Amino acid sequence: PLHPSQPSHSAAANHAPAVDLVREQVRRSVLLERIPPELRDAGALRSCSEDLLGSGSVVSVAFAPPDARRLSELYEEQRQLHRSGSTGPDATRAMTSFQERMHIRRE
């Protein structure tokens, strides 16, 4: 038995810092739709958002493919690449090709 002064080792007490960061990111994530053309650039969207919310308020900006079906196809392709467990030049080329086709830009 634990002495009352010893910390508990329950699952809740043992959250990995990375898990907490992911939860915090999810809690603070925002999905924007129908963005005006002049804000469809990561830098422009960041600048506009920080003008509205304050400097340093935006951690990252990411754009997803506008077609949900295409996003599902890309997700399945990514899962297959990861499941293959391949390494080496061919696997690197396949992953690079996949990333180029994703058309997701991150700032």
Sequence and secondary structure as in RCSB ss.txt:
>XXXX:A:sequence
PLHPSQPSHSAAANHAPAVDLVREQVRRSVLLERIPPELRDAGALRSCSEDLLGSGSVVSVAFAPPDARRLSELY
EEQRQLHRSGSTGPDATRAMTSFQERMHIRRE
>XXXX:A:secstr
   TTS    TGGG  HHHHHHHHHHHH     S  GGG SHHHHHHHHHHHH TT     B   S HHHHHHHH
HHHHHHHHH   SHHHHHHHHHHHHHH   B 
